[in-house]
Amino acid sequence: MMVAPLMEASAKVSLIFEPGVPDKVNVTITRGIKEAERFYKDSFGITLPKDLEIVVVPDKAAYANALQSMCKKNEEQAVKEAARSGGTTCSGGIVIPVSKNMDRMFFVAIHELTHKYQGAVSPSNRERDIMWLMEGGATATAGYIADRCGVETLQELWNEYLDKIRSKQVPPLRDLRTFKGHNAAREKYPGDVVYPKESLAALELARRKGGNSLYHYFLNLKKDNDSAKVFEMTFGTKLDAFERDFETELEWTLRTLEPSYRTERLGRVWREKEDKGWEGLYTRRGNSSLFDAIWTRKESEKVKGVLIMHLSGNKAFIESRQQSNGRELDYEGTISEDSRTISGTFWPPGSTGPILRWEATIER
Ligand SMILES: [Zn+2]
């Protein structure tokens, strides 16, 4: 058996904390970097090919200085960027300013380091081909690592980003595909909405294909010059179609976000049975009224869909949309007094056909 040498020539990451950076930040960032290095090593066998310097600075002024010296920005660019960004990755290294929100520092460290890992495997700067995926992927990956380390759950992260774009003007995902489009949107839309939108899209991809898929995309870039094809190869859906469907689903999610006093009744998981032998598993998305449904029949038949739940008193009306079999269904039902079960009828929209029955248990 061949034994790999213990000391591989692996690049060195130097963490530099400028004077004035609180110890607490030092601990958080060091942990973020270690966890990210471990994630890329364990999941993909990847270490950075070049030595890297990460500089943590105490304030915006020091941030602007570092952007000039490390990232070769002119003074005007540096001051502007320092005012609005929570971290920067450039060929000279990574600069992270201490932020008011200390809890975010763990995410920022992993986000920025992830850009280095994205760049390490992408041929000729192609990591920027789908800009929203590069940026959103970096935050969503940080979310996966944070979830694994018990820092914050993915659900909490999802809800946090939903809150950031709620009732705000938000650019369509399609406009954030290019580097130019991403930067133009940051100028055009007030408030911090571009990164949250990009992160939500990446979290949605990860929800469908797993957290590792976000990096597999970058690993796959060398297989084809067309990044849209690589996207399809990695995520099993066309880029255009995903951008369009995500827009619709996000709109539904935002529209149906329930105030917390109403969320209890919807529960978290529904186990359903209906006529014709189908059994459904409905899983709620955060505190929205959107559920992901999977119906199975016998061993081999499986249909997926998205449910929009409307509750009024003890009555429920449910729209089943985006079904993988291309069909749509409407359900109505009455919730039992103890709120644990629901039963009613369902039909294809517009049909007057036979009355079909369904029932479900609601788990909280
Ligand atoms: Zn970034």
Boltz pocket constraint, residues with backbone or C-beta under 6 A from the ligand:
constraints:
  - pocket:
      binder: B
      contacts: [[A, 87], [A, 111], [A, 112], [A, 115], [A, 134], [A, 135], [A, 138]]
      max_distance: 6.0
